[in-house]
Amino acid sequence: MKLKLIFGLLLLGLTAISCIDNIHPAGKAAKTEEAEQETADFKFWTWMTADAKRTDESYTAEFKKYSDNGLDAVLINTNADAELLARLTPLATAQGLEVHAWMFTMNRPGDTVALQHPEWYAVSRDGKSTFDNRPYVDYYQFLCPTREGSRNHILSLVDKLSKVEGVSSFHLDYIRYPDVFLPIGLLPKYDLVQDTELPEYDFCYCDACVEKFEELHHKNPREMENTAIDMEWKQFRLNQIKAVVDDAYKVAHDNGKILTGAVFPYPEMADHMVRQRWDKWDIDVVLPMIYHNFYNEEIDWIGFATGQGVKDLEGTGTELHTGIYVPEMSAEDLATAIQLAKDNGAKGAAFFDGNALTDEQLAVIKAAN
C-alpha cells in the first residue's frame, strides 16, 4: 500500500513537472512575441533639410542608407516648396520610407509673402517687432498667431504641402512664440541671465493681440505691472497657438494626412519656455525635442522627459515619439537613449538630423529594430 502511495505521488509529481514544462515554453514564447511586436511597432525617424540643387541620385542614395539601417520615416524641410517635396517624396517612398512635410510654422524667416506685411509679425513687450528686430538669432522672424492675415497664410502653406501625393503628414515646427527662456545650456552662448521674463523676449503685444485680449478680459497687458503672474494673459497666448494647431489639424485631415509636430520636451516645460501646451492640441503625433545636453542634463533625463510627456498625453489619443539630438552623442549613448525612450512609453524615436548620423549610430538604430 505504501509503495502504491509513493508511486502515485511520484506519478503526480512527474505529471505536474510535465505540465509546467508544457506551460513555460508557451509563456516564454508569448512574452518573446510581445517584445518583438513592441520593437516592430517602434518607429525611427530623422529630420533632414532638402536642397533643390542636389540630384535625384544623391537623394536616392541617402534614402537607401536610411532604409537599410532601420529608419522608417523622413521629415523633409523644403522651406515650404511643394514642388521640391513632390519631387523627393517618390524617391523616398521607393526606398520604403514614409515622408512627412516638415515646415517652420510661426517662425517664417525670409518668407517672401509675409515680408510684404510687416504688421503680421510678433511684437515684444518692449514694442519691437520680429519683422526688423529679431531676438537671439537673425532667423527668428515669428509671425503673430492672432492676426487673420498671418494665420491664413500659414494655413495656406499647410494646405499646399499636405496635398502633395504620397506625403504621410504635415509636420509643424516652431509652432510657438520666441523663447521666453532659452534652454539653460544655451545661455552662455548669448551671454544671458534669464531668471525673469525679460521684455525683449516676451511676445506678442501687437495691436491685434492686445485688442482681442481686452475684449475678452477688459484689461490691457501693456499696462500690467507684472505680466508674468497674470494667468489669463498667459492662457490667452497658449490658446492662440492652440487655435493655429487645431486649424492645421483640420486642413491636414481634410487632405487625408495626419498632423505631427516638433515640440519642447514636455508640456509643463514647453508652457514655461515658449507658451506651448501641446497636450491640449488636436494633433496626431508629437516629437518632443528631448535634447538633454541643451539643458545640462544627464542622458537619463531623456527617459524622465519622455515619461512625463506620455503621462500628460494619457487619454488624448496623441502618440509621443522621442526626439534625440545625435551630434556629440556616442553610439553607446544613442543605444541608451533609444532604450530609455522605449522603456518610458514612446512609440518611436526621431533623430536630429540625418546628416549628423554616423555609421556607428546607424548601426545602433539597425540593431534596435
Order of alpha helices (4+ residues) and beta strands (2+ residues): alpha-beta-alpha-beta-alpha-beta-alpha-beta-alpha-alpha-alpha-beta-alpha-beta-alpha-beta-beta-alpha-beta-alpha
